Amino acid sequence: MKTPLHDRHLALDGKMVPYAGWSMPVQYPTGIQAEHRAVREGAGLFDVSHMGEFIVSGAGAQEFLRHVAVNDAAKIEVRQAQYSALCHHDGTVIDDLLIYRLGRDEFLLVVNAANIETDFAWLKEHAGGFDVSLEDRSDEYGLLALQGPDAAKHLQPLVEADLDEIGYFRFAQIDVAGVAALVARTGYTGEDGFEIYLPAPDAPRVWDALDGVTPCGLGARDSLRLEVGYPLYGNDLDREHTALESGLGWVVKLDRGDFIGREALAAQKEAGLERKLVGIRLTGRGFPRPGYPVVVGEDEVGVVTSGTLSPSLGVGIALAFVPVEVAEPGTEVGVRIRNRDIAGVVERPPFYREGSIRR
């Protein structure tokens, strides 16, 4: 499949790769490191139109979302966003998602591209008994992510609203370059910025209006999110690990009533975790990649789920599942890279702490 901006990527000589069934740019001729630096130091523009968008509406919409998602949708105010997750009955993660409250009884759910069909089927399966309507509008949306400390400076001339009035994890429904859009102060990079939801046919118009902003591909998106410890579904979140094991305990609200997966997650919390997703910073020279073993002495104790050579820090960083006995920050571990054990230390993310997010 192609996003509404496919022709723009080709015109910019983007290196296109298949991703979750979509043709997506992994990088442009400037290269991943230059794109990464642009976001950390100025502003970068991503096409993330491959993401899925669902509308959940009706008098029972809030209670339905409280039933299927681990966070508490009742806490979301109108024009506010919330990070959450869908879990199976055993507590393992079906997907992580953003929930935007459009009105008292209307929500926008944004899910990962690879999980659109699975997520929508899961929601439909559990909608019985709730006064709720579900619509998959993924094909109707284009989505741009403008990220970096200078993001507001580039976007402000294209809107009449004062962007300073949009707080972190808040949004406004305003025109951008003459296009009706939902502009949210959210993102996946650890920097200030905006995600711009708009009709798919209008995405090229807004992309062109943001002329002068560095276009960025999936490569920079991955290195940026990993530096701040944001998980990626399919790597760090999956059906093999529970939300608690995967570091999502901060969004799992066990004390607010029943929801799908609560019983399993409460029992796991009571019994204690046996494994956890942790951050690892290499102290030796190496490039950790997904699938590389994590070792303590000669013993393989875990596996890297995400890894890169951090462009900002100049060291190897990774996320990995390890037993709880080696999960304490400061624990010395190694990552086996091409039959060599490269020294590292467990570290609580974010690895990069100088981002411009306004909390």
JOHU-V218402 format. One line per field, one symbol per residue. ss: DSSP state (@ for helix, = for strand, . for the rest). burial: + if it has 16 or more other C-alpha atoms within 10 Angstrom, else -. A space follows every 10 residues. Layout:
ss=???
burial=???
This chain:
ss=.=...@@@@@ @...=====. .======... .@@@@@@@@@ @..====... .======... @@@@@@@@=. ..@@@....= =======... .========= ===..===== =.@@@@@@@@ @@@@@..... ..====.@@@ =======... @@@@@@.... ..@@@....= ======..== ====...... ..=======@ @@@@@@@@@. ...===.@@@ @@@@@@@... ..=...=... .=......@@ @..@@@.... .@@@@@@@@@ @...====== ==........ ..====..== =========. .....===== ===@@@.... .======..= =======... .........
burial=--++++--+- ---+++---- -+++++++-- ++-+++++++ -+++++++++ ++++++++-+ ++++++++++ +++--+-+++ ++++++++-+ ++++++++++ ++--++++++ ++++++--++ -++---+--+ -+-+---+-- ++++++++++ ++-++--+-- --+--+-+++ +++-+++-+- ++++++++++ ++++++++++ -+++-++-++ --++++++++ ++++++++++ ++++-++++- +++++++++- ++++----++ ++-+++-+-- ----++++++ +++--+++++ ++++++---+ ++++++++++ ++--++++++ ++---++--- -++++++--- ++++++++++ ++--+++--
